[in-house]
Amino acid sequence: MVDAALQNGTAHRESLFEAFARRLPDGRRYGVVVGTGRLLELISEFRFEEAELEWLRANRVVRPETLDWLADYRFRGDVWGYREGEVYFPGSPLLTIQATFAEAVMLETLVLSTLNFDSSVASAAARMVSVALGRPLAEMGSRRTGERSAVAAARAAYIAGFDATSNLEAGRTWGIPTMGTAAHAFTLLHDSEEAAFRAQVEAFGPKTTLLVDTYDIRQGVETAVRVAGTGLGAVRIDSGDLPAVVAGVRDQLDGLGAVDTKITVTSDLDEFTIAGLSGAPVDSYGVGTSVVTGSGSPAAGMVFKLVARRDDAGEWVSVAKASASKASVGGRKNAARRLDSTRTAREELVFIGDGPGGEAEFEAGTSLRPLMVRLMADGVADAAYLGPEGTAAARAHRAEAMQELPIEAFRLGRGDAAIPTTYR
Amino acid sequence: MVDAALQNGTAHRESLFEAFARRLPDGRRYGVVVGTGRLLELISEFRFEEAELEWLRANRVVRPETLDWLADYRFRGDVWGYREGEVYFPGSPLLTIQATFAEAVMLETLVLSTLNFDSSVASAAARMVSVALGRPLAEMGSRRTGERSAVAAARAAYIAGFDATSNLEAGRTWGIPTMGTAAHAFTLLHDSEEAAFRAQVEAFGPKTTLLVDTYDIRQGVETAVRVAGTGLGAVRIDSGDLPAVVAGVRDQLDGLGAVDTKITVTSDLDEFTIAGLSGAPVDSYGVGTSVVTGSGSPAAGMVFKLVARRDDAGEWVSVAKASASKASVGGRKNAARRLDSTRTAREELVFIGDGPGGEAEFEAGTSLRPLMVRLMADGVADAAYLGPEGTAAARAHRAEAMQELPIEAFRLGRGDAAIPTTYR
């Protein structure tokens, strides 16, 4: 596309692209947009290095003039969008990029990979957080997604309200609290379960978490308390998705005098099994596969569409494709969330043009919360959205935005978006 | 785990870990193991750099003695496994790592991330290849998975039989044929569909592929042939999952004299919609979301378990955890596929111990194909499995292995593994 558009000059037409989701994943009531902070860093660094240019040249992928253009490439345009951690609905204009056509279209795959993957994880994670009812959640799914995606998944889950990750690189890069755990292999390495527990307690003290289900859970709990004493920090049950098993371990711990020893549960948990454990005496959860794979929706379904461009006279022209099943809405967008007098979200308003404005039209007692912020100006990202600070801010913003959701949004069953999206 | 095991010396016990899948994804009949070649390169390069060590030190994640051990870390052990591209079944010992406990357990996340993600993509892709009935398939899903996973996904789909990818980095790194396409944005950038088609034909000649469904498909096809002539290479329909739409375009092209113009179809295709188009005049397919997300099974469900270790006397001890729902089989494994006289696979034989051997036990006319090869010796990978050559070899091996599958393996509906796994 860039090769052909550079040849006829249309590559330099100023253009506006928009990333949005036509629908929420499979019966979900809301989504959480994550990936924005990572994306801004990736856009800032996006260059074609000599090895890449050489490969394009050797394989005649583009013309020599286009290679020269790629060699000089860096993004110099503007980006607006929803703040990272914001709740979204179908049609929410999550990210808009204004630049020349060639400069902006070059970023399509990067924009969508980042937003689709990270938002898929965050949207699933947010549901787990809401059913965990305040009990801490640790992300432990690195092994169930690509080795680089694992770091992004840890970040997305944290922004969505998880408390820690087992991914140390995510701790180092994004400032996320990390935690570790002993696997069954550690027990099996030793000559007995008791020897393994003793080694762990010697290394980390009695406040450690002992994995008690390598052999027999009842025997494991007994050994754990005998080795660590009643001050044992916690036991982990990796087959603890059954409420009765957890209740049995609690009774046993209490009977042994280990009344302050906590129970952490891991075992292919998802939002449904976590909800099913809400009445059981679980103190914390570790979640793997389901969170890093978006719990059934591994790609958030976001698309990146040209919505406006200048014509030869310099005038902006709204554009949109017309295919029946995949129509899009052309034009520059702005967005605001309509809140009622209790600050509960009631409507996602997408203004075509430069809106909002016209607030007088709305019912008394309602307010509009603007949703879009400037993320990059002339190719320079706003530092507030980057790095560990941006990640922490996104997590805080997600917590605030979630508080506005109507109670229906927290249903686990399939259904429609919690609030309607209206174009104005 | 490593920190505690270094402290009591068990870290240095020679250990054998095994990666395997307890079950196939959700009703599938077979899996295709991919990721091995990437993994061997990643293991070879696995080091702790100063910035990482400094972060571990500053956050007191491990003791200073363990930091010294990590600073010297490089893998020096042995790896055996199924050849990349091999078909697998529940319990197939896909990868075994023999090294000290600490050296091997350090690789767990890397092993599983790589095998789970890549094999998930390959196992879905192989089903699409078999229902495409020889029509070429292009992988176009980079935007639907993490930005680095996208490169791995392109490679996995290619090994599984896809013909090309839109991911140029996968072309550069792994030697995979690449292709490009014009998006709706390219049409919308121009003042008319005709102007867009003209720009594309001027840049690439009439053998290009024109996207005809930005506005009205019938009008688009007419304009495409008028601009490019009856020698037009192909039209792409991005809403072409309806057989009737494809048939209508074929009739129209033929009526316009463009009898050699091909039709390529893209539109959220998966193995089921591809099968549904088998009677329609489609010439090639482009597949995105479903292939890079494993078509409903985004993680292949592989696990990495300690199966044997030496004791203090230097004797090997088989180990396995006993939890009811997640039991594993201890001991060193070897594996072979039993083929009948027509070279059709009938059984996955997993030998506990050093097997095979004892071939006389098998029925006359059957043969055993050994499945495991040495992948790394003393930390050095066998070069035959690396880089573009290893990728091409894996693709060829997959084609051969698939030919052994019984016809039942190609059912799309849910069911059991195509052949049973037997432990001996």
Interface residues (C-beta under 8 A of the other chain):
Chain A: M1 D3 A4 A5 Q7 N8 T10 R13 S15 F17 L42 A51 E52 W55 L56 N59 V61 F101 V105 E108 T109 L110 L112 S113 T114 N116 F117 S142 R143 R144 T145 G146 E147 R148 S149 A150 A152 L168 E169 G171 R172 T178 G180 A182 A183 H184 A185 F186 T187 L188 L189 H190 D191 A199 Q200 E202 A203 F204 D213 T214 Y215 D216 D238 S239 T289 V292 T293 G294 P298 A299 G301 F304 K305 L306 R309 D311 D312 V319 A320 K321 A322 S323 A324 S325 K326
Chain B: M1 D3 A4 A5 Q7 N8 T10 R13 S15 F17 L42 A51 E52 W55 L56 N59 V61 F101 V105 E108 T109 L110 L112 S113 T114 N116 F117 S142 R143 R144 T145 G146 E147 R148 S149 A150 A152 L168 E169 G171 R172 T178 G180 A182 A183 H184 A185 F186 T187 L188 L189 H190 D191 A199 Q200 E202 A203 F204 D213 T214 Y215 D216 D238 S239 T289 V292 T293 G294 P298 A299 G301 F304 K305 L306 R309 D311 D312 V319 A320 K321 A322 S323 A324 S325 K326
